Amino acid sequence: MPPLKSYVRIDEHGVMRVGASRVMLDSIVASFEQGHSAETIQQQYPALSLEEVYGAIAWCLAHVDEVVQYLQRQQGVWDQWRAKAAERPSPVVQRLRVLRTGKAAEPS
């Protein structure tokens, strides 16, 4: 009997990835929850085979509690990054905000 394939793995940063790709499981879950078919998801992420997409979806359905905990943890990470970015926006972001609000200095 061939060994079972693993469609979801955890990388060195604790992020769940699909197959050997860099595609985050978060992306697959979000697309699936939005009602996209496995075929559509595979088109969105061409680095994945259709088998990997179906495998990741099946894995998620079999490990709902683990996926929910993981997504909550990921949301916390994203919230921390947003707060950090808001504290010290880059010069590019600051300039874009100025341009967006129309408060750019007019030449005299």
C-alpha positions as CSV (number, residue, x, y, z in Angstrom):
1,M,0.0,0.0,0.0
2,P,1.5,3.4,-1.0
3,P,2.1,5.9,1.8
4,L,-0.7,8.4,2.5
5,K,-0.2,11.8,0.9
6,S,-0.1,14.9,3.2
7,Y,-2.0,17.7,1.6
8,V,-1.4,20.2,4.4
9,R,1.9,20.9,6.1
10,I,3.1,23.4,8.7
11,D,6.1,25.5,7.6
12,E,9.0,26.8,9.8
13,H,6.9,29.8,10.8
14,G,3.9,27.8,11.9
15,V,1.9,28.6,8.8
16,M,-0.2,25.9,7.2
17,R,0.6,25.4,3.5
18,V,-0.9,23.2,0.9
19,G,1.2,20.4,-0.5
20,A,4.8,21.4,-1.3
21,S,3.7,24.9,-2.4
22,R,3.8,28.2,-0.6
23,V,0.0,28.6,-0.9
24,M,-1.4,29.3,2.5
25,L,-4.3,27.1,3.7
26,D,-6.0,30.3,4.7
27,S,-6.5,31.2,1.0
28,I,-8.0,27.8,0.2
29,V,-10.4,28.0,3.2
30,A,-11.5,31.5,2.3
31,S,-12.2,30.6,-1.3
32,F,-14.0,27.4,-0.3
33,E,-16.1,29.3,2.3
34,Q,-17.0,31.9,-0.4
35,G,-18.5,29.0,-2.4
36,H,-15.8,28.5,-5.0
37,S,-15.4,25.1,-6.5
38,A,-12.2,23.1,-6.2
39,E,-11.6,23.7,-10.0
40,T,-12.0,27.5,-9.6
41,I,-9.6,27.5,-6.6
42,Q,-7.1,25.5,-8.6
43,Q,-7.3,28.2,-11.4
44,Q,-6.7,30.9,-8.7
45,Y,-3.6,29.0,-7.5
46,P,-2.0,27.3,-10.4
47,A,0.9,26.1,-8.2
48,L,-1.6,23.6,-6.9
49,S,-2.9,20.5,-8.6
50,L,-6.6,19.8,-8.5
51,E,-5.8,16.8,-6.3
52,E,-4.0,19.1,-3.8
53,V,-7.0,21.4,-3.7
54,Y,-9.4,18.6,-3.1
55,G,-7.0,17.0,-0.6
56,A,-6.7,20.3,1.4
57,I,-10.4,20.8,1.4
58,A,-11.0,17.2,2.7
59,W,-8.3,17.7,5.3
60,C,-10.0,20.9,6.5
61,L,-13.4,19.1,6.7
62,A,-11.8,16.3,8.8
63,H,-9.9,18.7,11.1
64,V,-12.4,21.5,11.6
65,D,-11.4,22.4,15.2
66,E,-7.7,22.5,14.3
67,V,-8.5,24.7,11.3
68,V,-10.6,27.1,13.4
69,Q,-7.9,27.4,16.0
70,Y,-5.3,28.0,13.3
71,L,-7.3,30.7,11.6
72,Q,-7.9,32.5,14.9
73,R,-4.2,32.4,15.6
74,Q,-3.5,33.7,12.1
75,Q,-6.0,36.5,12.6
76,G,-4.1,37.6,15.7
77,V,-0.9,37.6,13.8
78,W,-2.4,39.8,11.0
79,D,-3.9,42.1,13.6
80,Q,-0.5,42.6,15.2
81,W,1.1,43.4,11.9
82,R,-1.6,45.9,11.0
83,A,-1.2,47.6,14.4
84,K,2.6,47.7,13.9
85,A,2.3,49.1,10.4
86,A,-0.2,51.8,11.6
87,E,2.3,52.9,14.3
88,R,5.1,53.5,11.9
89,P,3.9,53.8,8.3
90,S,6.5,53.8,5.6
91,P,7.4,57.0,3.8
92,V,5.6,55.6,0.7
93,V,2.4,55.0,2.7
94,Q,2.6,58.4,4.2
95,R,3.0,60.1,0.8
96,L,0.1,58.0,-0.7
97,R,-2.2,59.1,2.2
98,V,-1.3,62.7,1.6
99,L,-2.1,62.3,-2.1
100,R,-5.3,60.5,-1.4
101,T,-6.6,63.2,0.9
102,G,-5.7,65.9,-1.6
103,K,-3.5,67.8,0.9
104,A,-0.4,67.7,-1.3
105,A,1.6,70.9,-1.1
106,E,0.7,73.2,-4.0
107,P,3.7,74.8,-5.7
108,S,3.8,78.6,-5.2
